Amino acid sequence: MTPVLEVTDLVKHFRVRSGLGDSTAVVRAVDGVSLRIDRGEVLGLVGESGSGKSTVAKCIMRLIEPTSGTVRLNGTDITGLSRRQFRALRREVHMVFQDPYSSLNPRMTCGQIAEEPLRHHRIGRRVARSERVGDLFEKVGLNPQMRARYPHELSGGQRQRVGLARALAVEPSLLIADEPISALDVSVQASIVNLLLELQQDMGFSCLFVAHDLAAVEFVSDRIAVMYLGKIVETTDRQRLFAEPRMPYTQALLSAVPVPDPVEQRQRERILLPGEMPSPINPPSGCSFRTRCPIAEPQCAEAEPLLAEVDGDAHLAACHLIGPAGEAPKIRSTVERAPPP
Amino acid sequence: MTATGQAADTASTTQTRLQVDDLSVRFHTDDGDICAVDGLSFDLGAREVLALVGESGCGKSVTATAILGLLPDAAEMTSGRIVLDGTDLAGLSRSQLRALRGSKIGMVFQEPMTSLNPVFTVGRQIGEVLTRHLGHRKRQAREVAVELLDRVGIPAPRQRISEYPHQLSGGMRQRVMIAMAIACNPSVLIADEPTTALDVTIQAGILDIMRSLRSDLGTSIILITHDLGVVADIADRVVIMYAGRKIEQAPVEQLFSQPQHPYTMGLLGAVPRPGMAAMMHGADRRLAEIPGRVPVMTAPASDCSFHPRCPRAADRCRSLRPELEGRGHDHRVACFYPGEEGGAQ
């Protein structure tokens, strides 16, 4: 079956002015990313700030043009298409943004906002569209009376629901959710996560869930891809990623997320990473993680590790130190923990 | 809170560093008054990490600014006593308060970029704290600043000291903020969402620094956060706030294992835990929700402010305000139907 989304060797380099004068530098925001999402599947894309995860999302939306690589939506490469040609495919992919305050037009009512994609794609007559918006509001858990309200009258959670109604108005086959809950309060996050899962099961769309919150990503995703410095360094299904992370960065990332349970949290082994993610202007040679990796060896500086199978094609990781049978490299916990109180 | 309640609080810690008693803060706005904090009391023991937890609008940051004497003009402290190491802050003049901030109380804010001055080097900003409060000379201040940067884990501190804030990453800036805050070895550090803007691998390092401040320097810390993972990692005791009031307080392990207030239980159920999704299938894969939203309090509560969102709300909750009552050792909750079984004591 054709995957809903197939991204191959996606590269996005930005040219920036550096320092004084006319010298320019290249920011390698996305540097050879490949991923696929099957019908009805939720792929979580995680990474820390600057890893390039939002740039991947924007390239898929064609909000920015990739430098090279292909993005296939239901089998059609959309990277080479003109605006006019893309317009027909535009229906297939919609996006929910991080900030529900700046992503809704303050001069339109919430009803108009949710209706806009229908108008844009010339779907239905006015009455039918209005009915559809009413249905959508009900679906996303908003009182239909909210249609006459303006975004500023709504809470953050309600606004994010309006954003979801707009994104799902034309029944896209792919929803891109870029940090959809990170600007919300804990209890509101839970309700948006529940709503997203409910709608996804109900309507059957595929979803690229971009977030830095690993716990939320684990909760919603079927498969997860971990990004570091413009590249995917590990990808597999949810259970396997959390149970048997292979790449040292994934191991460190998982160990750094505090678990909301004091007894367990204070007994966990943690891997503390030195330093910070290097600049994508001047990435390290070889493995881009080697500058922070607690177990890096000389070979890691020489060649770039490729994303390779560690457990059939269901689990890929990019690390020279993974054993011949796919064993994860051992990292001893680098932090001594105080005993629980 | 009542005087007896206060005594019970104090008894649990051997040495009280900071005592907040019946703090109320009101904001005067064009649309009328807002009660941001209402009758809040707590104390902070020596070497203790106390977490103030709640969602936005619950009054936790206002509490911090009130303790620091930095409330904006529109806000008024209508009641309350704040005692730091035996000194009642209400009796102090503005300049005395200023001398206290930075020397006896340090503070760290969420956004390190806006809290650092962009036109001065890191060394000069840390140095200023030292010259102002400790009377260090310039050269001496510089040496101490290097030591401080080293202590908060900034590599190559001698070079870093002549850099400007924009040259540092978010995590490094937050370390600089902490270095400034601890420059005079304050007895109390107030950290308002210190890791919220940072990545998790950076957050882990910042939390480690706070832990070492407590163990090496004996600093007491008030940690304001909404992240229950961070609370589980570092807090000794937890105060849960809702709509400006303290609704539950307990030692950290007890709060997570036996939450008593329905709001606390709701918060704990709303965050996904590792492995949780794997055990839930299809339509069962759901997080616990708390319907509704935090109310804006225009007057002090005369009922339970949580009742419109509470699954247990009864007539009593709608007409009477529950006061804090003990539920086991050092565990206090303001609810008529607390605990798992709803208060069958």
Contacts between the chains, C-beta under 8 A, distances in Angstrom:
chain1	res1	chain2	res2	distance
A	48	B	199	3.9
A	48	B	200	7.2
A	48	B	201	6.6
A	48	B	202	7.9
A	49	B	170	7.9
A	49	B	199	5.8
A	155	B	293	5.7
A	157	B	293	7.5
A	185	B	55	4.2
A	185	B	56	5.6
A	185	B	226	6.9
A	185	B	294	8.0
A	186	B	55	6.2
A	186	B	226	5.9
A	186	B	228	7.5
A	186	B	267	5.9
A	186	B	270	5.3
A	186	B	271	6.2
A	187	B	55	6.4
A	187	B	266	6.4
A	187	B	267	6.6
A	187	B	270	5.0
A	187	B	289	6.8
A	187	B	290	3.9
A	188	B	293	7.7
A	189	B	270	7.0
A	190	B	269	7.8
A	190	B	270	3.8
A	190	B	271	7.6
A	190	B	287	3.9
A	190	B	288	6.5
A	190	B	289	5.1
A	190	B	290	7.5
A	191	B	289	4.6
A	191	B	291	7.7
A	193	B	272	7.6
A	193	B	287	5.7
A	194	B	286	4.9
A	194	B	287	5.8
A	194	B	289	6.3
A	197	B	285	5.8
A	197	B	286	7.2
A	198	B	283	7.4
A	201	B	282	6.9
A	201	B	283	6.5
A	212	B	199	6.7
A	212	B	200	7.5
A	214	B	200	7.3
A	215	B	229	7.7
A	215	B	271	6.8
A	215	B	272	4.5
A	215	B	273	7.0
A	215	B	274	6.8
A	216	B	272	6.0
A	218	B	272	6.7
A	218	B	274	6.6
A	218	B	276	7.9
A	218	B	277	5.8
A	219	B	272	3.9
A	219	B	276	6.6
A	219	B	277	4.7
A	219	B	285	7.5
A	219	B	287	7.1
A	220	B	277	7.6
A	238	B	277	6.7
A	238	B	278	7.1
A	239	B	278	5.5
A	242	B	274	6.1
A	242	B	275	6.8
A	252	B	201	6.2
A	253	B	200	6.7
A	253	B	201	6.4
A	256	B	200	4.4
A	256	B	201	4.7
A	256	B	203	7.0
A	256	B	204	4.4
A	257	B	200	5.3
A	257	B	229	6.7
A	257	B	274	7.9
A	258	B	203	7.9
A	258	B	204	7.9
A	258	B	207	7.8
A	258	B	227	7.5
A	258	B	229	3.2
A	258	B	230	5.7
A	258	B	232	6.0
A	258	B	233	4.3
A	259	B	229	6.2
A	259	B	232	6.5
A	259	B	273	6.6
A	259	B	274	6.2
A	260	B	228	4.1
A	260	B	229	4.9
A	260	B	231	7.6
A	260	B	232	5.1
A	260	B	256	7.1
A	260	B	268	6.9
A	260	B	271	5.3
A	260	B	273	6.3
A	261	B	232	5.7
A	261	B	256	5.9
A	261	B	273	7.1
A	262	B	231	7.8
A	262	B	232	4.3
A	262	B	233	7.7
A	262	B	235	7.8
A	262	B	252	4.8
A	262	B	253	5.1
A	262	B	256	5.5
A	263	B	253	6.2
A	263	B	256	7.8
A	263	B	257	7.7
A	264	B	232	7.9
A	265	B	229	7.2
A	265	B	232	4.4
A	265	B	233	5.2
A	266	B	232	7.9
A	266	B	233	7.4
A	270	B	204	6.5
A	272	B	204	6.0
A	272	B	205	6.5
A	272	B	208	7.0
A	273	B	201	4.9
A	275	B	155	7.4
A	276	B	169	5.3
A	276	B	171	6.0
A	276	B	172	7.6
A	276	B	202	6.7
A	335	B	208	7.1
A	338	B	211	7.0
A	338	B	215	7.6
A	340	B	253	7.0
A	341	B	236	5.7
A	341	B	251	7.1
A	341	B	252	6.7
A	341	B	253	6.7
